[in-house]
Every structure is written in C-alpha cells, then in structure tokens.
Amino acid sequence: MSIKIITDSACQLAGSNENENLIILDMPVISSDKEYIEGKTINSNDMFSRMKNGEVFKTSQVPYKVYYENFKTELEQGNDVICITLSSGLTSTFQTATMAMNALLEENKDYKIMVKDSLCACAGETSVINKALKLVELNYTFKELDENLDEIFASQEHIFTVTNLEYLYRGGRLSKTQKVMGSLLNIRPIMSVDKNDGSLYVVEKARGEKQAFAKIKNLMAEKCNNDVNLNQTLYVCYGENEDEADLLIEKIKEDYEFKKIVKYPLGCVIGAHIGPNLLSIYFSNKDLGDELSEV
C-alpha cells in the first residue's frame, strides 16, 4: 500500500514523469472543436506557432468519470489517494474531483482520499506537486501530508508578466483599448495569484523589460516581508522567450543567491490562455525546511 498523488496536466510534468507515486490526468487543449493532448498529439512549440498565426485554443477540465475511475482503481488496490488540482480560481477541476471523491466515500467510508485545491498555476503547481512527492518519498503519513500540504499551498507565490498583450485580450482579461494602449506604450502587466481564491490579478504595470525586472524583484521581496528565504528552489517559467528568462535569472542573482534555480518551459494548458510570451517566477514566502529546499 502506498500514497498516490493524482493531479492534472496543468502541472507541466506530463511527458517527463517517471515517479511511480504520481498520476497525471490529461486536460485537453481544444481548437476548432478538435481535442489535443499535450505530449501526445501536440506540444507547446507547435501550439504557440499556430497561435501566432491566429488560431485560438481553449482548454477542457478533467472529466468527472476520469477522476472517479482513477480514484477508484487506486483505492481498490489499497492505496491512499491525494488529489491536487489546478487553482479553483481558474478551472472547476477541484469541484469535479471533490464530487468524485464524495461519491466514492459514500460507497466506502473507509477509503482514505482527499482532494486539495492548490490555489496554484503553471510552475507554481509544478513546485507544490514536487514538494508533495518529496514528502511521500520521506514516508509522511496521510494525516501528516494533509497538514503539511496546506502550509505549502499557502506559502507558494506567483509573479509573472507577458511581453505580448494579444493573448490576454483574446482570453478576456484585457479590453481592446487596454491592449492597444498597452502595446503602444510597451506596458507589461505584473500579475500574481490571489491567495484567497486562486484567481489572477494585476499587481502593477511596468514599461519595458528593465522596469519589469525591477518590479518583479521588488514584489518578490514584498511578498516575503523583505526577508526572502534563500534556502529553497526558485522556479522560473518561460514560453518562447528563454533568453529573457536567463536575463531575469541573472538580475535576480545580483541580489539573491537561491539554493537552487530551475527553469520550466510553459506547457500547453496554461499557454493556451496566456500565450507564448510568459515570464514568471515561483517561490515560497517562508522557509519550509531543509527537506523541501531543493524541490
């Protein structure tokens, strides 16, 4: 018997997952009523190329039946199940997974299963999933995981920007006037994730790359009450702008020597909504201990 972490492909680990304790359920990306599965029938480079040519992509949540069947398979094998979903502020996967969990608990009250809303997105979700897997590897109990995951989710921070406003406009997050004026003035929104409901919001705006980098670093310090924990892994995510991600890392290193920095290319699920020009960082606003410092 073991503890299985079940999540959705917005975690950006699909296609590279070799952890026997992790099960990733597909969130399809859709264009012209045709569904694609990341890593199988589409990759982010292909999708971004098509988006730049005017093609519009959207995403679909993991269906109830898929959650129910995967949960039941693991539970009947004697495993405990912890499902961690993409932020409920961005999708209804948390609600759907919870419905599947409740149905199974009605069938057997002795099942050990819980569904957790990560309140995270993109590499923020990657980060918390990797930490959950580390705790499983360290033989944390089901109860201990329940307690520790809440702290991990609550401490996870997201800061991101984009260099092209077109895709935020397509997704309804900017008006046409905001898009046009922002593009003319080289405005970059600096955004984050609301820790209460997991929704996206604009924190402030920057003009050009230099000011955007400075504001990202200032906001990171602010979110940590000017005491940035360096005993951790800093996650950096990018779309087609890896060179810019490398520049941001160098700027961050001028002031902060994180224990570890890792880069993640943007996946299809989040990329379908935000476009190919994302630049983002993800970190914990507190020290979660040495056990989690490199994951």
N, C-alpha and C positions, 0 to 999 in steps of 0.2 A: 504494500500500500504506500502511496506517495501523495504529495500535494501537487496538483496540476494548475498552472496559471493559464487561463484562456483569455485571449484578447482579440482585437480586430486588427486588420491590416493597416490601419492608420498609424500603428506603432512603428512603421517603417523597418521592421525586422523581417518581413516576408521575403523569402528567397535566399536569406542568409542565415536562417535559423537552424541551428544544429543542437539546440538544447532539448533534451527529452522531456523536460518539465513544462515546456511552453507549447501551446496550441494556438495557432493564428487563424482566425476565421476571416474569409475574404469580404471586403467591402467593394463591390464592383464600381468601376467608373463607367459612365454612360455617355455616348454621343449618338445623336440621331436614332435613339431607341435601341442601339446595339450596346451590349454589355461587354466590358473588358476586365480581365483580372490581372492586376499588377504582377509582373514576374512570369506570367504565363502567356498572355495574349497582348500585353502592352508593357512598355517601360516608360519612365518619366521623360527620357530624352525624346522618344517618339511622340508622346503626348504633347510636350512643350512645343515641338516643331509644328505640330498640327494646330495648336492653339494660336501660334503666331501667324498662321495662315487664315485665322478667323473661325476655326472650329471651336465649338463650345462644349465643354464637358461638365457633367454633374456627377454626383455620387449617390449610391444607394446604401442603406444600412444593412447590417447582417439580419437576415430574416428570423422571425421567431422560431420556426421549425429547425433551423440550423443550430441556434442556441440550445433548444430543447434536446435535440438528438445528441449533440456533442456533450452536453452536461450529463445526460442520462448514461451514455456509453462509459464515461469515466467513473461515475458514481457506482454503476453496477459492477465495475471492476474492482471496487473497494477503495478507489482514490477519493481524496477530498478535492474540492474544486473552488478556486478563487478566480472569478471573472473580473477583469479590469477593463473598463471601456473608455473610449474616446469621450472627451468632455460632453456632458449633457447639455451644455450651452451651445453646442454645435450640431448635435445629432440626437436622435431618440434611441440610440442603441442601448443606453443604460436602462431606459424604461422597458424596452423589449426584453433585454436579458433578465431583468427583475421579474417580469411576468413569467418567463420560462422557469426561473428558479422557484417561484411561488407554486407553480403547477406541480413541480417535482416534489416539493416539500409536503404538499397535500397528499401525494401518493405515498411518501415515506418520510415521516417526520425525523427519522434518524440520519438522513443524509446530511453530510457536512458540506455545505455550499454557501458561498456569499458572493454578491455582486457589488463591486466597488466603482464609483464614479471617480475617475482620475482627476477630473477638472483640468485635464492637460490636453495638449495637442502637439502634433508634429514631433520634433525630437524631445519635447517635454514628456510626451508619452513614452518615447523610447527610453528616456532616462529612468522613469519610475518603474517600467517593466523590468529593466535590467537590475534595478535595486531589489525588486520583489523576487526575482530569480536568485539573486545572491543570498537573500535571507532563506529561501528554500534550500539552497545548497548548504547553508550553515545549520540546517536542521531546526529552524524555528518551527514551533508548533502552529497549528491552525489558529489558535487564540492569539498567540504572540504576533502572528502575521497580521491579523485583524487590527490589533492595536498599533503596530509599527507602520502599517501602510497609510493610516490616516495622517500620521505625522509627516511621512514622506510626501504625500499629496499636498498637504497644507504648506509645506516649505518650498515646493517647486515653483520657480519663477520663469516667466517667458518675456523676452523683449525681442521685437522684430520690426523690420521695415521692408519696404519694397522700392524698387527703382522705376517701376512702370505702374501707373495707376489704372491702366486699362482694365486689368483683371478684377480689381476691387470694384470698379464701376460695373462690370458685367455681372458680378455677384451681388449687386445691390447694396454694397457697403459705402459707395460714394455716389453723389449726384453727378449728372453730366457737367454741371457748372464747376463743381469741385474738381472733377477730373481735368477739365480743360485748363482752369486757372492753376491748379497744382502742377500740371505738366509745363505750362509756360514759365512758371516761377521756379521750376526744379525743386518742388516741395516733396519731401518724404515724410509720410506719417510714421511716427514712432508708436508702436502698438504693444499691447500686453493682453493678458487673460485675466478676467475678473475672478478673484479667488472665492467669491460667494456663489456665482452661478456658472462659471466656466465660459462666459461669453467673451468675445473680443471687444476691445475698446481702444480708441486713440488716446494716448497719454499726452503727446505734444507733437509738434511738427519741426522739421529741420529743412534747411536749404542746402542741398548738395551733400556730397559724401563726407567731407571733413566735419561739418556740423553734425551730421547724423552719427558719426562715430563718437564724437564727444558727448552727445546727448545719451547715447546707448551706455557709455561708461558711467556717466553721472547717474543715470537711472538705476543701473546695477548697484551702485553704492547706496543710493537712496532706499532701494528695496531691502538692503541689508543693514539699514540704520548706520551707514558709514563704517561697517565692520564686516567687510567681505571675507567669508570663510574661504581660505585658500587650500584647505585640506579636503579637496573634492575634485571631481571631474567637471570641467566646463564643456558643455555641448555646443557646437556651432553647426548650424544647418544652412544650406545654400541651394539655389536652383541651378541656373546655368552660369552663375557668377562666382565660381570657386575662387578666382583670382581676388575678388573683392573680399571674400571670406578670409583669405590668407592675410590680406591687409588689415582687416579688423582684428584678427588674432595678434598680429604684430603690435598694433596700437594698445590692445589690452595688456600684452606682456610688458609694455613700458611701465605700467603701474601695478600689475598683479601677476604674481608667479603662482598660478594654479598648479596643484599637484599633477594634474593631467588635463590635456585638452584633446577632444576628439571631434572630428568633422563627420557629418552625415549629409549625404545628398538628399534633397527633397523628394519624397515619394509621390505617387500619383494621387492618393486620396486627398491630401491637403493641397497638393499642387494644382488639382483641378479647380480649386476655388480661389487660390491666391496668385497663381501664375508662376512663370519661370524665374522671376527676379527677387525671390525671397532672400533675406539675410537676417539670421536670428541667432540668439544665444539663449541658453537654458542652464540654470544653476539652482542650488539650494540656498535659501536665505539664512540657513543656520548649519552648524556642524552636526552631521548625522552619525559621526563616529568613524573610527578607522576602518571598520568592516565595510563601509559603503563608500569610502573615499575615492576608490578607483573605478567605480561603476556608475 
